[in-house]
Amino acid sequence: MISLNVLLFIFIALFGIIGAMRGWAKELLVTFSIILAMFCMNVLESFVPFFKDTLSTGTPQTIFWLRTGILIVLVFAGYQTPRIPRLAESGRFIRNMLQDGLLGVFLGALNGFMIFGTIWYYLDAAGYPFQFVTAPDVTTAAGEAATRMMAILPPNWLMTTPAIYFAVAVAFIFVILVFI
């Protein structure tokens, strides 16, 4: 059995390696897609009656898969966007310097933290509805560490109302200034 906070660090390292191979520009698009996914969740949970009703009446597993599905679809789109021929031929995603790989490691690790951290947050919010995943035991050292980690997971600080709007605005300004 492995603790969720250890699994989080494993994913951070794995996504850091992926980021080094892909470069900073491609990883930045993934970061923006994660921010967009959280923004969509915020808007759907606040303003769409069908979604609000599903969250209030759905089973914990349904709520978890609904939220995680939106995140996974947008993250997948972020990873696939640079493969679109018109964008790939633009030359913006070519890695040719050590700095590209190093910044890619940092952004990849950030993406790993944001992706797995968000899924973990949704899993905790759903009350760990699966038998193969158990809630951290707060009486153990690993459980205490997991509880402390829960406080800094991305939805805790990014899905608050003003923060998500500022993050989306900064992301779009960056896309317009750098990529277009």
C-alpha positions as CSV (number, residue, x, y, z in Angstrom):
1,M,0.0,0.0,0.0
2,I,1.3,3.5,-0.9
3,S,0.4,6.8,0.7
4,L,-1.3,9.3,-1.5
5,N,1.2,12.0,-0.7
6,V,4.1,9.7,-1.8
7,L,2.1,9.0,-5.0
8,L,1.8,12.7,-5.5
9,F,5.6,13.2,-5.4
10,I,6.0,10.2,-7.8
11,F,3.7,11.9,-10.2
12,I,5.5,15.2,-9.8
13,A,8.8,13.6,-10.7
14,L,7.3,11.7,-13.6
15,F,5.7,14.8,-15.0
16,G,8.9,16.7,-14.5
17,I,10.7,14.2,-16.7
18,I,8.0,14.4,-19.3
19,G,8.3,18.2,-19.1
20,A,12.0,18.0,-19.8
21,M,11.4,16.0,-22.9
22,R,8.6,18.2,-24.2
23,G,9.9,21.7,-23.4
24,W,8.5,24.7,-21.6
25,A,6.1,25.9,-24.3
26,K,4.2,22.7,-24.6
27,E,4.1,22.3,-20.8
28,L,2.8,25.8,-20.5
29,L,-0.2,25.0,-22.7
30,V,-1.0,22.0,-20.4
31,T,-0.8,24.3,-17.3
32,F,-3.2,26.7,-19.0
33,S,-5.5,23.7,-19.8
34,I,-5.5,22.8,-16.1
35,I,-6.4,26.3,-15.2
36,L,-9.2,26.3,-17.8
37,A,-10.5,23.0,-16.4
38,M,-10.8,24.5,-13.0
39,F,-12.4,27.6,-14.4
40,C,-15.0,25.4,-16.2
41,M,-15.7,23.5,-13.0
42,N,-16.2,26.8,-11.1
43,V,-18.6,28.2,-13.8
44,L,-20.5,24.9,-14.1
45,E,-20.8,24.5,-10.3
46,S,-22.0,28.1,-9.9
47,F,-24.2,28.8,-12.9
48,V,-25.4,25.6,-14.7
49,P,-28.6,24.2,-13.1
50,F,-28.1,20.7,-14.4
51,F,-24.6,20.5,-13.1
52,K,-25.6,22.0,-9.7
53,D,-28.4,19.5,-9.4
54,T,-26.1,16.6,-10.3
55,L,-23.7,17.6,-7.7
56,S,-26.4,17.9,-5.0
57,T,-28.2,14.6,-5.8
58,G,-25.5,12.4,-7.4
59,T,-23.5,9.7,-5.8
60,P,-20.0,10.4,-4.7
61,Q,-18.6,8.2,-7.5
62,T,-20.6,10.1,-10.1
63,I,-19.5,13.5,-8.8
64,F,-15.9,12.3,-8.7
65,W,-16.0,11.0,-12.3
66,L,-17.8,14.0,-13.6
67,R,-15.2,16.4,-12.1
68,T,-12.2,14.2,-13.0
69,G,-13.6,13.6,-16.5
70,I,-13.7,17.3,-17.3
71,L,-10.2,17.7,-16.0
72,I,-8.8,14.8,-18.0
73,V,-10.5,15.8,-21.2
74,L,-9.0,19.3,-21.0
75,V,-5.6,18.1,-19.9
76,F,-5.6,15.6,-22.8
77,A,-6.5,18.5,-25.2
78,G,-3.6,20.5,-23.7
79,Y,-1.2,17.7,-24.3
80,Q,-2.4,17.2,-27.9
81,T,-2.7,20.8,-29.0
82,P,1.0,21.2,-30.1
83,R,0.4,18.2,-32.5
84,I,-2.0,20.2,-34.6
85,P,-0.1,20.7,-37.9
86,R,-0.6,24.4,-38.1
87,L,0.7,25.0,-34.6
88,A,3.5,22.5,-34.9
89,E,4.8,24.1,-38.1
90,S,4.9,27.6,-36.5
91,G,8.2,26.9,-34.8
92,R,7.1,28.0,-31.3
93,F,7.3,24.6,-29.8
94,I,10.9,23.7,-30.9
95,R,13.3,22.9,-28.1
96,N,16.8,23.9,-28.9
97,M,18.4,25.1,-25.6
98,L,19.1,23.7,-22.2
99,Q,16.9,26.4,-20.7
100,D,13.9,25.0,-22.6
101,G,14.4,21.6,-20.9
102,L,15.0,23.0,-17.5
103,L,12.0,25.2,-17.5
104,G,10.1,22.2,-18.9
105,V,11.1,20.2,-15.9
106,F,9.7,22.9,-13.6
107,L,6.5,23.3,-15.5
108,G,6.1,19.6,-15.9
109,A,6.4,19.1,-12.2
110,L,3.9,21.9,-11.6
111,N,1.5,20.1,-14.0
112,G,2.0,16.8,-12.2
113,F,1.2,18.6,-8.9
114,M,-1.8,20.3,-10.4
115,I,-3.2,17.3,-12.2
116,F,-2.8,14.7,-9.5
117,G,-3.4,17.2,-6.7
118,T,-6.7,18.2,-8.2
119,I,-7.8,14.5,-8.7
120,W,-6.8,13.8,-5.1
121,Y,-8.8,16.8,-4.0
122,Y,-11.9,15.5,-5.9
123,L,-11.3,12.1,-4.4
124,D,-11.2,13.6,-0.9
125,A,-14.3,15.7,-1.6
126,A,-16.2,12.6,-2.7
127,G,-15.2,10.8,0.5
128,Y,-12.9,8.2,-1.1
129,P,-15.7,6.3,-2.7
130,F,-13.6,3.4,-4.1
131,Q,-12.5,0.4,-2.2
132,F,-8.9,0.4,-3.6
133,V,-8.3,3.9,-2.2
134,T,-8.6,4.6,1.5
135,A,-8.7,7.9,3.3
136,P,-5.4,8.9,5.1
137,D,-5.4,7.8,8.7
138,V,-4.7,10.9,10.7
139,T,-3.3,8.9,13.6
140,T,-0.2,8.0,11.6
141,A,2.6,10.2,10.5
142,A,1.7,9.6,6.8
143,G,-1.9,10.5,7.5
144,E,-0.8,13.8,9.2
145,A,1.4,14.6,6.2
146,A,-1.5,13.9,3.8
147,T,-3.8,16.1,5.8
148,R,-1.2,19.0,5.7
149,M,-0.8,18.3,2.0
150,M,-4.6,18.6,1.4
151,A,-4.5,22.2,2.5
152,I,-2.2,23.2,-0.4
153,L,-3.8,21.2,-3.2
154,P,-4.6,23.4,-6.3
155,P,-8.5,23.6,-5.9
156,N,-8.0,25.0,-2.3
157,W,-6.3,28.1,-3.5
158,L,-7.1,28.2,-7.3
159,M,-10.8,27.6,-7.4
160,T,-11.7,30.5,-5.1
161,T,-13.7,33.0,-6.9
162,P,-11.3,35.9,-7.6
163,A,-8.2,33.7,-7.9
164,I,-9.5,31.6,-10.8
165,Y,-10.6,34.6,-12.8
166,F,-7.2,36.2,-12.4
167,A,-5.5,32.9,-13.4
168,V,-7.6,32.7,-16.5
169,A,-6.9,36.3,-17.4
170,V,-3.1,35.9,-17.0
171,A,-3.2,32.7,-19.0
172,F,-5.0,34.3,-21.9
173,I,-2.8,37.4,-21.8
174,F,0.3,35.1,-21.9
175,V,-1.1,33.1,-24.8
176,I,-1.9,36.2,-26.8
177,L,1.5,37.8,-26.1
178,V,3.7,34.7,-26.5
179,F,2.0,32.2,-28.8
180,I,0.1,34.4,-31.3
